[in-house]
Each structure stands twice: as structure tokens, then as C-alpha cells.
Amino acid sequence: MESIGTEIWLLLAVNAGIVFSAVLLLWLISIPLRDVSIIDMFFAVILFAVALSSYFLADGVAVRKQLIVALVAIWAARITLHLVRRNWGHGEDARYTKLRSWVDDDRRFVWLSLRKVFLLQGVVLWFVSLPIQVGQVYTAPPALGWPAWIGVVVWTVGMIFETVADMQLTKFRADPANKGSVLQTGLWRYSRHPNYFGELSVWWGLFLIACDHPLGVLTIVGPIMYTYLIVNVTGQATLDKKLARERPGYKKYMESTSGLIPMPPRRTKAGT
């Protein structure tokens, strides 16, 4: 048990170095590009690097290590390809452009972006990655337990939701006739943010795999932090406010449709 504790602390320290080295490099690259949003396209890549580093450094059960790395690799490849296709050549994300208005010159924004974007993302990345780090350390149980199998199911559901939701939204946005309207079909009929539901399910699934050993329960801080940020800070709440302000019909859509967890649409009163 003592050797496991020592190994975990060493692994966490090494991966912290990887995470913060990566975000600092991206910060330096963002300065001449004048595009802070490049951090979004590399978010998943950094998490995969952490998973791969843990695979080579940790001495846990091979089948659990292989499973974790494979699932993170599949997720990272899909979401990175999706974000690159969506964002490449479109300039800086509006959220970061708005951040530039907080200061009156580029030099001050460089340091603001370091604190408010890149270092903050580094902290989030490290905490979110806790299950995929710790889950690769322990040597017992020697085979995948029931928490891991449940985790695989949850991860699979998340990947399906995230992939299908992104495909449906991409197709909807590609049709000029849909400009300014609200997607309310497919998975979007049952959740206003099925892509976020899928993303969170992926990481809760990875957490459950880490729970094959009691130590894995301690990594729950990762999915809890990620859920809080997506629901209350960077995702659902922020997007709902923006779309309710900009899209006719979105407020009515909010009244009838679950915010995150897919559910049958609610009936709304006539005339509302």
C-alpha cells in the first residue's frame, strides 16, 4: 500500500509537469497567432498524453491500463477531429474575444490570458485526468471488476450521445435555411445539450473504471469539477443565456426540453 501511495504521488507530479508544460507552450503559440481558443483544440490531446504517460510510468494491471488508454484515445481522436473541423480558420472563439475587452492593450491581455485561460485550463485538466492516472496504478484486482464494466457501459453511452449529437448539430448548421433557428429534432428533442451529457458520461465512465480499487473513489473530484464547470460555468448555463437572448423560440424550447439529461419533452401551456 505504501509503494502504491508513493507511485501515485510521483505519477501525479510527472503528469502535472506534462499538463502545465503543454498549456504554457500553447500560451506562447497563441501570442503571435492572436488566438487563445487553440487551447480548446488541444484539450483532449493533453488528456491523452496524460493517459499515455501514466500507461508507461504506472505498474498497474495491464488489462485495466490498456482499457483506459484505449477509451481515452478513441474519445480524444473523435473530439479533436470534430473541434479542428469546426474551428479551423474561423478565428478566435467569441468567448475569448470578449475577454480581450477586459484590458486596453495586447500586452496586458497576454498575461490575462495566461492566468484566466491557460493556467486555469491546466488546473482543470489535471483534476479531470485524476481517474485515468490513478486507475492505472494499482495491481489489484487482477482482472476488471464490476465497476469497470459498468464504467465501460457509461462511457459507451456517452460516446454515442456525444458523437451523434455533434453530427446532428453540424448537419443542422450546414443548412442555410436553419440560420437563426433552434435544433429540436433527434437527440436535441430530449436534451438541450446532449453533447454535454455525452461528454460528462464519458468521464464518469472513466471514473467508474478507476473505482475497481477503493483508491479510485478519491478521484471523484475530477468528474465533479468537470460537471460543475460544464453545467454552471462554461457550458449549459452560459449557452442557454446566450441563445435565449439571440434565438427566437429558444426560451420556449427551454420550457419544454431537459437541460442536460435526456428526457421526454414536457408539455407547455397553449399560447406560451
C-alpha positions as CSV (number, residue, x, y, z in Angstrom):
1,M,0.0,0.0,0.0
2,E,2.9,2.4,0.8
3,S,4.5,1.7,-2.5
4,I,1.2,2.4,-4.3
5,G,0.9,5.7,-2.5
6,T,4.5,6.7,-3.4
7,E,3.9,5.7,-7.0
8,I,0.6,7.7,-7.2
9,W,2.3,10.9,-5.9
10,L,5.2,10.5,-8.3
11,L,2.8,9.9,-11.2
12,L,0.6,12.9,-10.3
13,A,3.7,15.1,-10.1
14,V,5.1,14.0,-13.5
15,N,1.7,14.5,-15.2
16,A,1.3,17.9,-13.6
17,G,4.6,18.8,-15.3
18,I,3.3,17.5,-18.7
19,V,0.0,19.4,-18.4
20,F,1.5,22.7,-17.4
21,S,4.3,22.5,-19.9
22,A,1.7,21.9,-22.6
23,V,-0.6,24.8,-21.6
24,L,2.4,27.1,-21.3
25,L,3.6,26.1,-24.8
26,L,0.1,26.7,-26.2
27,W,0.1,30.1,-24.5
28,L,3.3,31.1,-26.2
29,I,1.9,29.9,-29.5
30,S,-1.3,31.8,-29.0
31,I,0.5,35.2,-28.7
32,P,1.7,35.6,-32.3
33,L,-1.5,33.8,-33.6
34,R,-3.7,36.1,-31.6
35,D,-5.9,33.1,-31.0
36,V,-6.4,32.0,-27.4
37,S,-9.0,29.4,-28.4
38,I,-6.3,27.0,-29.7
39,I,-6.4,25.6,-26.1
40,D,-9.8,24.1,-26.9
41,M,-8.5,22.1,-29.8
42,F,-5.7,20.6,-27.7
43,F,-7.7,19.9,-24.6
44,A,-8.3,16.3,-25.5
45,V,-4.7,15.8,-26.8
46,I,-3.3,16.8,-23.5
47,L,-5.6,14.4,-21.6
48,F,-4.5,11.6,-23.9
49,A,-0.8,12.5,-23.3
50,V,-1.5,12.1,-19.5
51,A,-3.2,8.8,-20.1
52,L,-0.2,7.6,-22.2
53,S,2.3,8.9,-19.7
54,S,0.5,7.0,-16.9
55,Y,0.5,3.9,-19.0
56,F,4.3,3.9,-19.3
57,L,5.0,5.0,-15.8
58,A,2.5,3.1,-13.7
59,D,2.8,-0.6,-12.8
60,G,-0.9,-1.5,-12.6
61,V,-2.8,-4.4,-14.1
62,A,-2.1,-4.4,-17.9
63,V,-5.7,-5.0,-19.0
64,R,-7.0,-2.0,-17.0
65,K,-4.3,0.2,-18.2
66,Q,-4.9,-0.8,-21.8
67,L,-8.6,-0.3,-21.4
68,I,-8.2,3.3,-20.0
69,V,-5.7,4.3,-22.7
70,A,-7.8,2.9,-25.5
71,L,-11.0,4.6,-24.3
72,V,-9.2,8.0,-23.8
73,A,-7.6,7.6,-27.3
74,I,-10.9,7.0,-29.0
75,W,-12.6,9.9,-27.2
76,A,-9.6,12.3,-27.8
77,A,-9.3,11.4,-31.5
78,R,-13.0,12.0,-32.2
79,I,-13.4,15.2,-30.3
80,T,-10.2,16.7,-31.5
81,L,-11.1,16.0,-35.2
82,H,-14.5,17.5,-34.6
83,L,-13.2,20.6,-33.0
84,V,-10.5,21.1,-35.6
85,R,-13.0,20.8,-38.4
86,R,-15.4,23.2,-36.7
87,N,-13.0,25.8,-35.6
88,W,-10.0,25.8,-38.0
89,G,-9.9,29.0,-40.0
90,H,-12.7,30.7,-38.1
91,G,-10.6,32.8,-35.9
92,E,-10.7,33.2,-32.1
93,D,-13.8,32.0,-30.2
94,A,-16.1,34.8,-29.3
95,R,-15.8,34.0,-25.6
96,Y,-12.1,34.7,-25.7
97,T,-12.5,37.8,-27.9
98,K,-14.8,39.2,-25.3
99,L,-12.1,38.6,-22.7
100,R,-9.8,40.9,-24.7
101,S,-12.2,43.8,-23.9
102,W,-11.2,43.4,-20.2
103,V,-7.9,45.2,-20.8
104,D,-6.9,48.1,-23.0
105,D,-3.8,46.7,-24.8
106,D,-2.4,43.4,-26.2
107,R,0.5,43.2,-23.7
108,R,-1.9,43.2,-20.7
109,F,-4.1,40.6,-22.4
110,V,-1.2,38.3,-22.9
111,W,-0.8,38.0,-19.1
112,L,-4.5,38.0,-18.5
113,S,-4.9,35.0,-20.9
114,L,-2.1,33.2,-19.1
115,R,-3.9,33.5,-15.8
116,K,-7.6,33.3,-16.8
117,V,-7.3,30.8,-19.6
118,F,-4.2,28.7,-19.9
119,L,-3.2,28.2,-16.3
120,L,-6.8,27.7,-15.3
121,Q,-7.2,25.1,-18.0
122,G,-4.1,23.4,-16.7
123,V,-5.7,23.1,-13.3
124,V,-8.9,21.7,-14.8
125,L,-7.0,19.2,-17.0
126,W,-5.0,17.9,-14.1
127,F,-8.1,17.3,-11.9
128,V,-10.2,15.9,-14.7
129,S,-7.4,13.4,-15.5
130,L,-7.2,12.0,-12.0
131,P,-9.2,8.9,-12.7
132,I,-7.1,8.0,-15.8
133,Q,-4.0,8.5,-13.8
134,V,-4.9,6.6,-10.6
135,G,-6.8,3.9,-12.4
136,Q,-3.6,2.7,-13.9
137,V,-1.5,2.4,-10.7
138,Y,-2.9,-0.4,-8.6
139,T,-2.2,-4.1,-9.1
140,A,-5.5,-5.5,-7.6
141,P,-7.9,-6.7,-8.5
142,P,-6.0,-8.6,-11.2
143,A,-9.0,-8.6,-13.6
144,L,-11.6,-6.0,-14.5
145,G,-14.3,-5.8,-11.8
146,W,-17.9,-4.9,-12.0
147,P,-17.2,-1.1,-11.5
148,A,-15.0,-1.2,-14.6
149,W,-17.7,-3.0,-16.7
150,I,-20.3,-0.5,-15.6
151,G,-17.9,2.3,-16.5
152,V,-17.4,0.9,-20.0
153,V,-21.2,0.9,-20.5
154,V,-21.5,4.5,-19.2
155,W,-18.5,5.5,-21.4
156,T,-20.1,3.9,-24.5
157,V,-23.4,5.6,-23.9
158,G,-21.6,8.9,-23.6
159,M,-19.6,8.4,-26.8
160,I,-22.7,7.5,-28.7
161,F,-24.6,10.6,-27.4
162,E,-21.7,13.0,-28.0
163,T,-20.9,11.7,-31.5
164,V,-24.5,11.6,-32.7
165,A,-25.4,15.0,-31.1
166,D,-22.3,16.7,-32.8
167,M,-23.2,15.1,-36.1
168,Q,-26.8,16.3,-35.9
169,L,-25.8,19.8,-34.9
170,T,-23.1,20.0,-37.7
171,K,-25.7,18.9,-40.3
172,F,-28.2,21.4,-39.0
173,R,-25.8,24.3,-39.0
174,A,-24.7,23.5,-42.6
175,D,-28.1,24.2,-44.0
176,P,-28.5,28.0,-44.6
177,A,-32.3,27.6,-44.2
178,N,-31.7,26.8,-40.5
179,K,-29.8,30.1,-39.7
180,G,-31.2,31.7,-36.6
181,S,-33.4,28.7,-35.7
182,V,-33.2,26.1,-33.0
183,L,-32.4,22.5,-33.5
184,Q,-35.2,20.5,-31.8
185,T,-35.0,17.1,-33.5
186,G,-33.0,13.9,-32.9
187,L,-31.3,13.8,-29.6
188,W,-31.9,17.6,-29.3
189,R,-35.6,16.8,-28.8
190,Y,-34.8,15.2,-25.5
191,S,-32.0,17.4,-24.2
192,R,-30.9,21.0,-24.9
193,H,-27.3,19.8,-24.6
194,P,-27.0,16.1,-25.5
195,N,-23.3,16.6,-26.5
196,Y,-22.5,17.8,-22.9
197,F,-24.4,14.9,-21.5
198,G,-22.3,12.6,-23.6
199,E,-19.1,14.3,-22.6
200,L,-19.8,14.0,-18.9
201,S,-20.9,10.4,-19.3
202,V,-17.5,9.6,-20.9
203,W,-15.6,11.0,-17.9
204,W,-18.0,9.5,-15.3
205,G,-17.5,6.2,-17.0
206,L,-13.7,6.5,-16.8
207,F,-14.1,7.4,-13.1
208,L,-16.1,4.1,-12.5
209,I,-13.2,2.1,-14.2
210,A,-10.8,3.7,-11.7
211,C,-13.2,2.6,-8.9
212,D,-12.1,-1.0,-9.4
213,H,-9.9,-0.2,-6.4
214,P,-11.2,1.8,-3.3
215,L,-8.5,4.4,-4.0
216,G,-10.3,5.3,-7.2
217,V,-13.2,6.7,-5.3
218,L,-11.0,9.6,-4.2
219,T,-10.7,10.7,-7.8
220,I,-14.4,11.7,-7.9
221,V,-13.2,15.3,-7.5
222,G,-12.3,15.1,-11.3
223,P,-15.8,14.3,-12.7
224,I,-17.5,16.5,-10.1
225,M,-15.3,19.5,-11.1
226,Y,-15.9,18.8,-14.8
227,T,-19.6,18.5,-14.3
228,Y,-19.8,21.7,-12.4
229,L,-17.9,23.6,-15.0
230,I,-19.9,22.3,-17.9
231,V,-23.2,22.8,-16.3
232,N,-22.7,26.1,-14.5
233,V,-19.7,27.9,-16.0
234,T,-18.5,27.3,-19.5
235,G,-21.3,25.2,-21.0
236,Q,-25.0,24.8,-20.3
237,A,-25.8,27.9,-18.3
238,T,-23.7,30.2,-20.4
239,L,-25.0,28.9,-23.7
240,D,-28.7,28.9,-22.6
241,K,-28.4,32.6,-21.6
242,K,-26.8,33.4,-24.9
243,L,-29.2,31.5,-27.1
244,A,-32.3,32.7,-25.2
245,R,-31.1,36.2,-25.9
246,E,-30.3,35.7,-29.6
247,R,-32.6,32.9,-30.9
248,P,-36.4,33.4,-31.2
249,G,-38.1,30.4,-29.8
250,Y,-35.2,29.3,-27.6
251,K,-37.0,30.3,-24.3
252,K,-40.0,28.1,-25.3
253,Y,-37.5,25.3,-26.2
254,M,-36.0,25.6,-22.7
255,E,-39.5,25.3,-21.1
256,S,-40.2,22.0,-22.9
257,T,-36.8,20.4,-23.0
258,S,-34.5,19.0,-20.4
259,G,-31.3,21.0,-19.9
260,L,-28.9,18.1,-19.8
261,I,-30.1,14.5,-19.0
262,P,-32.3,13.3,-22.0
263,M,-35.9,13.1,-21.0
264,P,-39.3,13.1,-22.9
265,P,-40.3,16.6,-23.8
266,R,-42.5,18.4,-21.3
267,R,-45.9,19.7,-22.4
268,T,-46.1,23.5,-22.5
269,K,-49.2,25.6,-21.9
270,A,-51.0,26.7,-25.0
271,G,-50.1,30.2,-26.1
272,T,-46.8,30.2,-24.1
